[in-house]
Amino acid sequence: MDSFLNLAARILMSQIFLISGIGKITGYAGTQAYMAKMGVPGALLPLVIVTELGGGLALLFGFQARWAALALAGFTLLTGLIFHFKPDDQMQMISFLKNLAIAGGLLMFVRHGAGAPCIDKQSRT
């Protein structure tokens, strides 16, 4: 049962980053424009895509999962603060709180690793 739960947790946690990264590729110009509107240089978009796809895949497969989860947690907190922390907008604050919850889940991977099954031995414990 542990192996199933470990894999299910990694699938559920990584899917948001994988889907988001793919969405940024398919909607590249729109994402760049939105970033610029929010004061973030659109030139950072390739780094954002690599972070989401690379980190999401690493977490999914259990490759350097602790490092991937740490990077994704930091990324999630940063994006939550930049794009969603708007105390006067209830919907944006809900999104901000979701980012906090995702970061919390990612920190559990930092602490406990990916668990089996995974690609590298370090991610198991």
Salt bridges, closest charged atoms under 4 A:
GLU52 OE2 - LYS24 NZ 3.31
